[in-house]
Amino acid sequence: MMNCILLADGSRVDVGDMIGNGMDGFVIRKGCHVLKIPHLYGSIHPDGKVEPSSENEWYVGRLELEKEVYERLRRVPGVAECIECTSNGILLQYYGNGSLREYMAEHEPPPLPRRWDWILQATDIIARCHQRGVLVFDIAPRNFVLTDDLDLRIIDFSNSSLLPLSVDINRAEVDGSTVRVDLLHLSSVIYSIMSWQPFSVDCAMESEWPDIDKIPDLEGLQCGQAIRKCWTRTYTRIQELVLELRLCAMNTPYAGPLQHNTQAVL
């Protein structure tokens, strides 16, 4: 018997439409959209009948929390546009320019204004997520995609935590995930953009905080002080980082005005 990939409704997936395969699911191209689906498999009998795998019941609900996060963040600026969440998966806008990580691998460092703009965009996006009770966790260049105008949109909330809006997210901890962990991973994105060298650090929870000697070389790096403060857990909330980066950008030779208004996240 041959194996196949299935949707939750039992229909088969054309593997030619698959453009991504992560730990939490497949990504299927649907015209100008993509559909993120759980890992569901089937076996094709000689008569053409498809028999779902007995293990599918363990995976069919894997995207439910991520669906809730996308619904909470619907129409939030900087979050990938979610068209709808169905039993089959999460239907998102397709961003043809790919991820920031892919862009970094294929292009020389862009002018400093563009890099500053991305840093401010990324920080604003995470701040808006925190305002809506979402600890993002998986913050990395691979999870920021680029629009036609080369603006950032965040995707992938499979490892995120959704808090009640009544909870102070700056004091919250969910399975070791905190605002400070988000800031640590965000600082890796900031460093990657400014240095144009991909960087990441393993830290799944505050109890696994990396030693300071693992911090990248910040000598001569603009915004290096802000990155160090993320590592030393100096900030108590992301708005402090937003303000420091905004001031740093304003005091740096910058070709043209800042494009994004940060007032909404301060």
Beta strands, then each sheet from edge to edge (+ up, - down):
strand 1: 2-5
strand 2: 18-21
strand 3: 26-30
strand 4: 33-37
strand 5: 41-44
strand 6: 50-52
strand 7: 82-85
strand 8: 90-93
strand 9: 134-135
strand 10: 144-146
strand 11: 152-154
strand 12: 161-162
sheet 1: 1+ 5- 6+
sheet 2: 2+ 3- 4+ 8- 7+
sheet 3: 9+ 12-
sheet 4: 10+ 11-
end
